[in-house]
């Protein structure tokens, strides 16, 4: 008698869990070995360690079974690329993204233990990179082997590729060029980003998008030098006053950004998404405590989660000018500075926003004040629709692993995922198991071992589901063949 679909899932789940348990100790030993390499991309003294980290991962991926593994050099730190063809005609191609570099860390920063000597205690592994991002990269090695054990295959059900960069913690300055250079090799039907997290330990979630970013510095120049405010005040323009007026004009009383055209074309939140966000067990008072703030604030008509995940923003990151020392100094300063950043959502393009803000700022500066505006490299937003078949496959795989309903979030921050979506024209899907208490970039970073192995389980179930889903349907829920709504 053949198995029913439910019994087949139960059998596969049991096989995956048995395989993982049998290899748990060796997996943790290997991960600890990798965490001992201080691959801090931001510090030149660790350049050799970043290279050593790439070499270590490349060797481990070959040991896992990837027949093609190569280190891709950039003008900065190296990335690791691996490929494992399915062998099945028509199998979809999936690219997994992560990074092997880590944030700086030292015992004197407040760590209880050496940050590069991993420690397991109370069901957690402590060490720099345990969650961000080595742990979440490494669970794919055991996940694909568990997938093979459960299916009896000798190669994955999908054409599996990995791209693990070495400069994410330094802003990924060479990442887009790397993806463009190797676009044909990296081409995929879907991209899995395992550099993200979940809502909480008991509320597994899948992130559906990240905001983009545009940021600038505006220099305002008045007199050729600081001048006496009694002799000249009230008769010549003051750049510090101009800076304050510019900042004050950025928002209206309802928290809307006043730059003309700023909201044009953005992907509005659907009623379904707003309802899904509202399902999350969000404690606003606790969130405020985490934010070290006393009140919520923002664009009228939206909840806190909607504001930080799905609405564009304009923030003043810094403002300065004139005398800052003790006591008074009655001057009109010669210059002032404003630093601004704009978080962007699907439908917004950083270059377009740069033009809008540049034109707007010019209109805010009074006669007699010269200004210069300098933009940093922008990041595009990315968003995958809730009904996308590949996204639903991730949800099913995670639900099987966790044994509970999986909910949805977005990410308020920005990252290189948008470059993958933009260059490869593939949907970006987020698979991460980290939780807020893991302490990314902070002392005593850790990963919850139970959740780490749930990540392994999810990856083990995902490849078969994605193979069936992507083969059966290549369209979004709306009938579009596009990968996203950006």
N, C-alpha and C positions, 0 to 999 in steps of 0.2 A: 504494500500500500504506500502510495506517495505521500509525502508530508504536505500538510496544509500550509498556506502562507504564514499563519501565526506560529505553527510548530517549527517551520523552517527558520523563522526569526529567532525563536527561543533556542534552537540548536546552535545557530551561528553565534548568538550572544554568549551562550555557555562556553563554546569553543574559544571565542576571543578572550573571555575572562580567564579561562584556564591557562591559555598561552601566556597572557600577560603576567599572571601570578608566577608561572614557572620561570619567567625571565625578569622579574621585578628587581631582584637584587643586583644582577649584572647591569641592568639598565641604569640603576641609581649609581653604581660604581663608575660607569662610563660618564654619566652626567657630571658627577663630582670631579672627575678628571678634567673635563672640559672647563668647568667653572674655576679651576685652579689657574687657568691661563688668564692673566689680567689684560684682556683685549680692549683697552681704553683708547678709542680712536681719537679722542680730543687731545690726548697728551703725546707729543712726538716721542717722548722717552719710551712709549709703549708700542711704537710702530712694529718692532720685531715681534712683540707678543700678538698683535693683531694678525700678522702674517702666520705666526705659529698656530693661532686659533683656526685660521682658514685651512692650513695644512691638516690639522687634527680632524676637523669636520670632514674634509675631503676623504681622508683615509677611512673614517668611520662610515661614510656613505658607501664607499666601495665594499666595505665589509658587510654592510646591510644587504647589498645585492645590486645596487645601481651599476649598470655596465658602463655608463659614461659619466665621468666626474671630471670637472676641470675648474681650475682657479682662474677667474677673470680679473686681470689687473686693470686698475683705473689710475688716474693721476694721483689718487689718494690711496685708500686702503683696498685690499682685494676682496672680491666677492667669490662665492662658490656656486657653481652651476652643476646640476646633476640631472640625468635623464634615464628613465626606465620605460621603454616602449611596452605597450600591452601585448602586442602580437595579434590582437583581434582586429579584423577589418572593420573600419567604421568606429572604432573606439574613440571617445572624446579625449581631448588633451586638457590636463589640469596643471596649472603652475602654482606651486606653494611658495609664498614669500615670507621671509623673516630676516633677522639680522644677527650677526655673531659678535658685534662690538658691544661694549657695555659702558655705563657711566663711570666716571672716576669714583674711587672709594678708598678710604683709609680708616684704620682703627680709631684715630683721633677725631674722626667726624661724628663719633657717637655710636659706633658699632660695638656690640657686646663681644663679638669674636672677630677674628681676622676675616675680612670680607672675601678674600680669595682662598680661604681654607674652609670648604663647605662643612656644615654641621647639620646633622639630622636630630631633631628633638621634637617631641609632642606631635608627631605626624607631619612635620614640616621640614623642608630643606632650606637652610639659611645660606646665603652667599650672593655676591653680586652677579646678576645675570640669571639667577634661579627662575625668575618669572619673566624678566625683560632682558633678553628674549631667548636665551639659550634653552631654557626648559621647554618653552613652547615650540621651538624649532625641533628640539630633539625628540619630542613625543611622536613625531611623524616617522622616525626610524623604527620604533617598536610597533607603531600603528600599521605600517605597511606589511611588516612581517606577520602580525596577527591577522591581517586581512588575507594573506596568502594561506595561513594555517586554517582559517575558517572556510575558505572557498576551495581549497585544494589546487589553487592555481600556482603556476611557477613565475608568473609576472602579474602586475596589477591589472585590474579590470579597466583602468584608464591609462593613457599614455601620461605617465607621471613625471613632472619636472619640478626641480627646486631651484630657487634663486635666493641665496642667503647673502645679503650685502654686509659690508664691513664699515659703513660710515653713517648709519642711521642716527646714532647718538651725536653725530657732528653735523646734523642737518642734511644728510644725503646730498652733498654738493655735486657729486658726479653721477648720481643714480640715473637721472633721466637720460643723460648721454649714453650711459652703459646700456640701458634698455633699448634706446634707439639704434645703437650700434649692433645689437644682437637681436633685433626685433623678430627676424624670421626664425631664429633658433628658439626664441622664447614664446612664439605664438601659441595661443591657448584658447580653448572654448570657455574657460572659467579660471579665475585667479582666486586662490585661497590665501588670505592674509592671517597668519598666526602671530600677530603682534598686538594683541588686544585682550579684553577681559570680559567678565560677566558682571551682572548686577550684584550678586552675592552668592555665598556658598549654597544656599537653598533655593535660589532663583536663577536657574541657568537662562542665559539670554544669548541672542545672536545680534550683532551689530549690523545695521543695514547701510550705513554711510558715515562719511567723515566730512567735516567742513573744510573749505579751502582757506587760504590766507593771502592777504596783501598787506604790506607794512611799509611805512615811509617815515622819513624825518624831514621836518620843515624848519629851515633856518630863516629867521627874520632879522634884517639889518636896518638900523636907523642911523643915528649920528656916527660919524667916523670914529668916535671914541666916547667913553662915558662922559657925560656933561652935567653941570650943576643944575639941579632941579629948581632952584630959586631963580636963577638967571634965565633959564630957558623953558622950564616946565609950563605946560599949558599953551605953548606956542609952537612946539615941534612934535611930530608923532613919536610915540613911545613904542618900541618893538615888544616890550613885555605886555603892554596893554593890548597890542594887536594880537599877540599870542593868546591872551586870555579871551578876547572876543571871538577869535577863531574857534577855540575849543568850546566856548559856550554856544556857538551857533551850530555845532555838529548834530545836536538832537533837539527835538521839540519837547513840549511839556508832557507828551505821552510816550516819550522814549523812542520815537521813530527817528531814523537817520534822515537828515534833511538834504543830503546831497541829491540833486535832481537826477532821476533815472536809476537810483541805487537799487530799487526793488524790481525794476523791469525784468520780466521773464523768469522770475524765480519759481521753482517747483513748490507750490503751496502744500501744506499738510492736508492729507485727506481726513475725512471724519473717522475712517477706520484706524488710521495711524494715531490719531489723537486718543481714541478709545483704548488702543493697545498701550500707549504711554501711561494712560490713567490707571491701567491694571497693575502697574508696578508698585510695590510697597514703598512708596517714597515718603520719607519723614522730613518735611521741610525744616523743622526745628533742628534736627540732627544735622541736616545738610548745612544749615547756617553756622552751626558750631564748627563743622569741618572747614567752612569758608572763613572762619574767624570774623564773621560779619554779624550785624545786628538786625538787618532787614533785607527782604528781597526787593529787587528793583529791576525794571526793564521795560521792554516794549509792551504797551497796553494790549490786552486781549489775548495774551498767551500765558500758559503756565510756565513755571520755572524750568521744567524739563524741556518743554517746547522751545523756550528761549535759548537754552544752551546746546540743544541738539539740532534744531531744524530751522532756526531763524538767523539771518545775517546780523552782524553787529559791527559797531564802530567803538573802539576803546582808545582812551588817552593813556598811553603807556608811560609818558613822561612829559613834563613841562618845566622849563627853567629859563632864567635870564636875570641879569643884574646882580646886585650884591647879596651874598648868602652868608656872610660871616656874622659874628656877634655884634650887637649894637646896631646903630643906624648908619647909613651912608646915603645922603640925599643926592641921588643921581638920577638921570635918565640913562638907562643902560644902552650900550651900542648894539646889543643883539639879544635875541631870545631863541629858544628851541622848543619845538613840539614834536613828540614821537607818537604816531598813530598806528593802530593795526585794525584790520577789517577781517572778521571771520565770514566766510562766504558759503552759500548753500547751492545746491543743484540749480543750474540755470544762470549762475553768475560766472563770469570769466575774469580772472585777476587783471589781465591787461585792460579790459574794458573799465573795470573799477578804477584802475590807476588813472585812466584818462578823465573819468568823471570827477574824481577827487582832485586831480590837478587843476581842472578847470574851475571847480568850486572854490578851492583854496585861493586861486588868483583873484576871485571876486570878493573874498573876505579881507584882503590886505589893503589897507588905506594908502592913499597917495603919500609918497615920501618914505615908504617902507619897501625895501627890496627884499625879495624872498627867493629861496632855492628849495626845491623839493627833490629828495632822493629816494628811490624805491629799491627795496630788496627783492630778491627773486621770489616770485609768487608761487602759490600752490593751488591747484584746482580742487574743487570739491568732488566727491564721488558719492553716488547713491544707486543702490540696486532695488528695484521695485519689490514690494512684499510678495507679489504673486509669481516672481521669477522661478521657473522650475529648479534651477540650480540652488537657489536660496532655500527652497523648500526641502531639497535633498539634505542640505546641512542641518536644517531644523529636525528632520526625521532621524538623522544619524545621532544627533545630540540627544534627542528625546529617548532613543533606544538606550544610549549609554547611561543617561541620568535617571531614566525611569519616571520622568515627570514632564509636565508641559513646559515647553520652551517659549519664552517671550522675546520681545524685540526692543532694541535700543538703537540709538545712534551715538556717534562720538563727537563731542564738542570741539575736540582738537583737530589738528591737521597732520598729514603724513604723506609718505611717498606712494601710498596706494593709488592716488589719483593719477600718477604718472603711468602706472601699469595699465590702468583703465584707458587712459588717453592714448597711449602709444599702441597698445595691443588690441584695443577696441573689444575688450572682453569684460564681462561682469565681474565685479570684485565682491568676494564673499569673505566674511570675517569669522574665523574659528579660533577662539581663545578661551582659556579656562582660568585666567588670573582674576583675582578679586581685589577690591580696593585696599584691603589690609596688607597686601603683599609688599607695599612700600617701594614701588618703582622709584628709582633715583634717590632713595632715602637710605639712611642707615638701617641695618638689619633687614634688608630685602629677603623675602622668602617666597616659597611656593608651597601650597597645600598639596601634600602627596596624593590624597584621595582624588583631588580635582585633576592633578597632573595625569593620573591614570585614567580618569574619565575622558581626558583629551585623547589619550591613546586609543581608548575604546571608540570614541567618535570617529577618529581617523580610520580605524579598522572597518567601520561600517560604511563610511562615506563613499569609498571608491566604487563599490558595486552599485550603490544607489545612484551616484552621479552617472555611471556608465549607462544604466537603464534609462534614467531621466533625460539625459542630454541626447541620447540616441532617439528616444521616443518623441521628444519635443525640443525644438530649437527656438521657440518663440516665448515672449513674455506673456503674462496673463492678459494683457490688453491686445495681444495679437501682433505686436511689433517684434521685429527681429533684432532691434537694437539691444545693446547690452545694458544700457542704463539710461537714466533720464537727465544726465548732466548736459 
